[in-house]
Amino acid sequence: MRFEQQLNQKQKQTQKLAMTQELQQSIQMLQYNTDELLSFLESKVLENPLMELKVESNDYETPIKNTPKRSSDDEPEENNWINQVPDDSLSLFDFLIKQIHLNYRDTHLRQLVLFLVEYIDVNGYLTISLEEAEKMTKTTSIEMLDALTLIQLLEPIGVGARDLRECLMLQIEKDEEAPELAYIIVEEYFEELASRKWDVVRKAYDIDLYDVQQIFDYIQKLSPNPGARFNQEKEMFIHPDVIVKVREDAIEVLSTKRGAPQLIFQQAYFDKMNQVEDKEVKDYLKNRKNEFDWIKRGVLQRGNTILKVAEEIVKRQTAFFLDKNRPLVPMQLKEIAKAIDVHESTISRSVNGKYLETSFGIFELRSFFTTGLAQKVSEEEVSADTIKKTLLSLVAEEDKNKPLSDQKLVDLLLSQEIQVSRRTIAKYRDELQIPASSKRKRYDRK
């Protein structure tokens, strides 16, 4: 038996993309928002004496607030307890402790009050049972109940409640303008009121459905989370990356420089140090200058890419900027990627955390990407966003005494050449937090 060893040499040509540090950081820079980019550049300036960072006046800093919803007549709903909270800078816990020390003498009962406050959550609810508290403090049920009563006398009104019903009852009890039967109905028929089994409530107190409706409306104005005001996010600022200006139906897309970081090369320092006849110094200067050059290119490329993406978005979403209804057409990342000849991942990095400023608001670039989930009768796609806006408009204008059923909403959308299923309507209602027609029905006197 012969054993043969054959050695074959083959030459194969392959193409690979080396992920250099420069390429990695260029990708990172595109992914950064303005604040993150600034932090990145600040760290580089600390490492490189040839780099100087300059940030122009950030006139385009725009505050983004969590603005509470208002009532239909655009007037802010007034909750009595809101006006009683004097200092938003305090946490709920600190605010309660401050009141306890101010209002209650240093007694054993105050010690129990301070114990219970430790178990008040950020929404203002007591998270420990009185029985458990009694065992932990080795005190009586009467003393513990007295301590809880003292907490429930504090502001904001409703704090210290053990459940939603008690929270509402505390607010009703201290409101002189509360409907006459509101307290007793919440105490005895809270579940029936909440689930709109109003016939049970009506019969129990021999009142009209109109009266039940008024009590229900009043309760909706109360706060289910009295401590939430202390837990609101602080005002934050964003730097728009591009500005869209509309002039006589012409749309112009501009890159904003204000608030954007600018790199400056320390030429005088470089020239001075370059005169030193030392190879290590010269190599160091060369490397640092190269680093400055590629970071500068990366920053410019980032800005140009974001601008190109924004221009293509505006081109495809023209109606959004010209039509007061702000309609959006379906658009996907791959469409923009193909249009400007880049990878889809580049588009994703370019739109996340990047903002576009208009005269009517500021919008994140990624918010312009929608999926077509329905079709017009003419087979033109309609975005889910457009359907939701239409749905909101129809519900807002409906007769609340005879609210529109899901099937009626389907028919009305069809009359506007938008074809959707009843299941889709139900899905969108849930997403928009619109109750079913039976839950939207009102009993107002004509």
N, C-alpha and C positions, 0 to 999 in steps of 0.2 A: 504494500500500500504506500503510495507516494503522498508525501505532504508537500504542498507548494505554498509558498508565501508570496502573495502578489501585493505589490505596493503601487497604488494609483495616485497620481497627483492631479487634482482638479482645481481650476481657478474659477472662483465664483465672485461676481461683482454684486455688492449690495450697497444700498443707500440708507444711511442712518442719520438721524438728527441728534446731534450732541446737545444735551440740555445743560448748557454752560450756566455759570452763576449769573452772567449778564442777562441771559435769556430768562432765567427764572425770576430775576428781580424786575425785568421789564413786564413780565406777566403779572407779578404782584402789584406793580404800580398801576396797571390798568384796572386791577380788581379793587384797589383802595378807593374809598371816597375821599373828599378833599381833606378832611381832618386826619384820616389815616395816612394819606400821602404826606401831609405836613409832619406828622410824627416820624415817619420813615426818613424824610429828608433831614429833620433835626438830628436824628441819630447819626446820619452820614456826615453832617457838618462837624459833629464832635470828633469824628475819626479823621476827617480830611481838612487840614489847615488851609487848603487852597479853595475851599468852598465857603460861600457866604449865602445865607438865606434871607430873602426879603419877602414880606407879605404885605400887599397893598391894602389900603383901607377897605374893610369888608362891609361896604355899604349894602351888599346884597344878602347879608345875613338875615334870614327870615325866621321869626319865631313860629314854632309848631306847637300848638296847644291842644290838649284834650278838652274840646269845648263841649259842654253838656248839651243834650238835645233840648230844643225849646218847644213850647206848645204851638199849636197850629197858627195862632195869630202872631207868632214871632216875638211874643213877650216872654221874658224869663219867668219860669214858675217860682214862686216864693215859698220856701220852706222856713218856718219860724226858727228852727234850730240852726239853720245856716247862718243867720245873722247874729247868733249868739256865740259863734266860734271866733275869738278875736285874733288868733295867731296861727297862721298856716305853717309857720316854721317849726312848730312843736309837733312831736309825735302824739298820737292819741294817749299813749301811756303817760308821757310827760305832762300833758294837759290835765289828765285826771289826777295825777299825783299833786300837781300844783293846786288844784281846787281842794283836794282833801286836806292838805296842810293849811290852806287858807281858811277853810270853813269849819273844820272839825277839831275839837280839843284832843290832846294826846291822852287817850284813854284806851282801855282794853278793846273797846268796840272799834276804835280807829285802827288798831292793829289788825283786826279782822277784815276791815275794809281794805287796808293795804295788802293783805294776803289775797283777797279775792281779785283785786285789780291785776295781779300777776297773771290771772287766767282770763283776762279780757282780750279777745283777738282783735286784729286790725280793723274789723268791721264793727266792733263794739259789742260783740256777743260774749256772754259768759260761757266758758268751755269746760267748766267743772261742775259736777252736781253738788248740791248743798249737802247731801248725805256724805259724799266723799270728803268735802271740805270740813265737815264736822269731825270726821275721824282723824283727819290730818292735823287739825288744830285742837282736838280734844275739848270741844266746846259744845253747847247745846244747840238744838235746831232753832230755837227762838232767837238766840244771839246771832246765829248765822243769817237768819232771815232779816233781822234788823240791819245787819251789815250790808246785805244786798240792797235793802230799801234805801240806805244812804247813798249807795252807788247810783241807784236809779234816779236819785234826785239831782245828780250832776248833769252837766252839759257835755256833749250834745244830747238832747232829749231822745230817749230810746236806748241809751247805753246801759249795759248790764242786763239786757234781756236774755232769756234762755232760749227763745225761739222767735220766729217771725211774728207770730200772733201777739206775744207779749210785747215785742218791740213796737208794733203798731198801736197796741192798747196804751202804752206809756205816752205815745205822742198824742193820741186822741184825748187822753185824760187831761193833758195840760194845754189843750187848745180850746179856748173859750168859744171859737167859731165852728167847732165840730158839729156835724148834724146830730140831732137829738138821740137817735137810735144807733149811731155808729159804734159806740163802745160796746154795747150789749150784743149787737149782731156779730161783731168781730170775736167777742168772747164765746158766744154760744153757737154761732153758725158760720164760722170762718171758712171751713172746707166747702160748704154749700155756696157761699158767696164767691169764693175763688174759682170754683168749677162751674159757676154760672147756673147753678140749680136754684134760680131765683124764685120760682113758684113756691118752693119750700119756705124760703125766707118771707115771702109776701104773705103767705097764709099764717105763719107763726106770729106775725106782728100786725096782721090785718092792715097792710099798707099796699099802695100801688106799686107796679113794676117801675114806674117813674121814680118813686122814692128810693127804691133799691138801687136804681141807676145812679142817682145823685150820691148815695153813700159810697157806691163802688168808685165813682169818679173822684170823690174826696180822698178815699184811701190810696188811690193810685198816685196822689200827690205827696203822700208821706214817704219817708226814706226807709227802705228796707235794710240799709246798711249805714247807720248813723255815724260810724267811725271812718267811712270811706273817704271823707273829705280830707282827712289827715294822711291818706295813703295815695294821693294823686301824684302823678309823675311831675317832676319839675319841668319847667319850660326849657326846651332844647332848641338849638339853632342849626340850620343847614345852610350850605353854600350852593346855590344853583350853579350847575356847570355850563348851562347854555340858557340863552334868553330868546324867546320867540316874540317878535313884534309884528302886528298886523296893521297894515296901512292900505286902506282902500282895496280890500280883498287881496292884497299882495302880502305874502308871508315871508318874513326874513328871520333866519336863524343865526344867532351870533354866539360866539364863545365869550363867556365873561372872564375877565382877567382879575377883577376885584375879588379879594379874598383868596385867590389862587397863589400858591407859593412860587417864587421865582429864584432861580439859582444864579449867583454871580461868581465869576472866576476872579480870584485874588491875583491879578496879573503882576502888580508891583511886588508882592511878596515872592511870587514865583521867580521873577527876574532877579531879585536880590539874592535869593538862596541858590539860584542856578549859577551864580558867579563863583561859588565855592568849588574849588578843585578837589572834589572827593567823589569817587565813582558811586559809593553807596548813597550819598546825598542825591546825586543826579538820577540814579535809578529810582529812588524813593519819589522824587519830584515827577519823574516820567509816569510812574504807576499811578500816582495821585491825580495827575492831569488826565490820564486815560480814564480813570474812574469818574472824574468830573464830566468828561465828554460823553461817556455812555449814559450816565444818569441824566444829563441834560437832554440827550436825544430821547431817552425813555419818557421823560416828562412831556416833551413836545409831541412825541408819538401818541402818548396817552390822550392829550388834549385833542389832537387831530382826529383820532379814532372816535372819541366820544362825539365830536362835532359831526363827523360823517354819519354816524349812526343816528344822531338826533335829526339831521337833515332828511335822512331816508324815512324816519318815522313820521316826521311832519308831512312829507310828500305823500305818504300813504294815508295819513289821518287828517287830511286837509279839512274835512267837514267838522272835526272836533274844534278847530280853532276859528272857524267862520260861522258855524251854526250855534245859536245860543242854547240849543238842546244838548250840545256836546256828544253827538253820536260817535261811536267807535265801530270800525269795520274789523272783521277777524284778521289777525296778523300773527305770524309765527316767527321765531328767531331765525329759522333757516332761510326765510324769505329775505330778511335784511342781510344775512350773511352772504347769500348769493349775489345780492345787488351790489355790495361793496367789495366782493371777492375776498372774504376772510372766513375763518372757521366759525362754526356756530358757537363754540365755547368763548370765542372772542366777543361776540355779541352779548352773551350772557354776562361776562365780566363788565362789559361797557354800560349795561343798563341797571345793574344792581347797585343801589346806593348812589346813583347819579340822578340829578334833578334838573328839571326844565321849568323856567319861570315864564309866566304869562301875565297879562294885565288882570286876569281873573283867577289867579291862583298858581300854586307850585305843585308839580306832579313828578313822581318818580318815573324814569323812562320805562321801567318794566311794566308800569301800569297800562301802557298803550298796547300791550300784547294780549289779545283775547282769543278765545276759541269759538268757532262757529258751532253752536249747539242747536240751531234751528234754521229753517229756511223760509224765505218768502214764497208765496205762491208762484211768483215768477222765477223761482229757483235761484235767486240771489241770496247769498248768505247774510244772515243777520247775527250780530254778536250777542252773546249772553248778556253783556252789559246793557245793550240797547233794549233788550226785552225786559230786563229788570227795571230799567228806568220807566218804560211804558207801563209796566205792571204797577209800580209805585204811583204813577200819575192816575191810573184808572181807579185804584183803591182810594186815593186821596179825594177824588171827585165823586165817589159813589154816594148814594143815599144811605146814610148810616142806619136808618130805620129798615131798609131793605138792602143789605149788603150783597155784593156780587158773588155768586157761587163760582167755583173753579171752572165749571163748564161755561158760564156766562163770560168769564174772563177769556176763555179760549175763543169764544165766538167774537168778542170785541177785538181781540188781536187779529183774528182772521179777517175781519172787516178792514184792518189796516195792512193787509197783505203779509201778515206774520203768522206762519203756521206752526203751532206747538201743540203738544199733547197735554191732556189734563194732568198726567203724572208730572210732566215738566213744570207746569204751573205750581203744583203742590210743592215740588222741590224748591223752586225759586222763592215761594212764600216762606218756607222754612228758613232759607238762607237770609232772607230780608226781615225775618222775625215778624211776619204778617200773620196774625191768627186766621183760622178758618172763618168762613162767613158767619157761622153760628156764634163765634166768639166776638165778632165785630158788631153784632147787632146791638143797637141802642134803643132805649125806651124813653124817648123825649116826648113831652106834650106838644101837640101841634097848635 
